[in-house]
Amino acid sequence: MSRLFLALYQSIAAHARQDLNVVVISATTTPVCARLLADLGVLFVGVYCPLKTIMARRNAQPDSMYVKGDGILTLV
C-alpha cells in the first residue's frame, strides 16, 4: 500500500475517532484499510459498474469538477 493511501485511511480513522460521521468515496479498499478502520463500526458499501458508465455520468454533469473524456488513458 502506498504511503498516500495509508495516510488517507489513517486520516479517516482519526476523524471517526473524534465522533465525526465520515463518508468516503474511494475506488480502492484494501485489507490494510479494513484493519485500520475495524474498531470504528465501519460499513463498506461496494458499487460496481463499468468505467464507461461512470465516465458518461461524470461527463453529463455540466458543473462537474472532473476533466471530460472517456477515462481511458493510452500510454505511448
N, C-alpha and C positions, 0 to 999 in steps of 0.2 A: 504494500500500500504506500502510495506516495506521501510525503510529508504534508503536502497541501490537503489531501483528503483526511489524513489523520487530524490535522489542526481543525478542519471543518467539523468533524464529528466530536472532537473534544469541546469545541465551542458550543455545539448543540447541547451536549451533556451539561456543560456549565450553566447555560441559560435555563435548562429544565430544572436543574438543582436549585435555582433561585425561585422556584414555583411559578415560572413563566410557562404559558402554553406555547409550544413550539410546533410549527408546521413547516416541513421541509419538502421541497420538490427536488428530487435528485434522480439522475439516471443510473446511479450506482448504489448498491447496498452490498456490503461485504461482511464476512464473518467477524472481522475486527470491529466494524461499525456496530454490529449486533451486540458484541461483548461490551463495548463502551457504553451502550445505552440500556443494557439488560436490566439494571436495577431501577429504571425510571418509568416502568409501566408503558413502554413504547408500543404503539400499534403500527406495524408495517403494512402498507396497502400497495399492492402492485397493480399497475395498469399497463397492459401491453397492447400496442398497436403498431402497425407498420410505420417506418420512418416517413414514407410518403404522406401518410395521413397526418402525422404530427406537423410536417412542414406545410401542408396545404392549410391547416388550421392557423398556423402562425402567419402565413402569407396573406390570409384572408382578413386579418385584423389591420385596419389602416393605421392605427396608432401603435403597432407592435414595436417593441424595442429591439427585436431581432432583425438581423440582416435578411433581406428577401433572397430566396433561392430554393434549390431542391434539397439542400442539406447534405449532398454527397460531395465529398472532397475528392478531387482527382489529383494524385501526386504524379509529378512529371520528373 
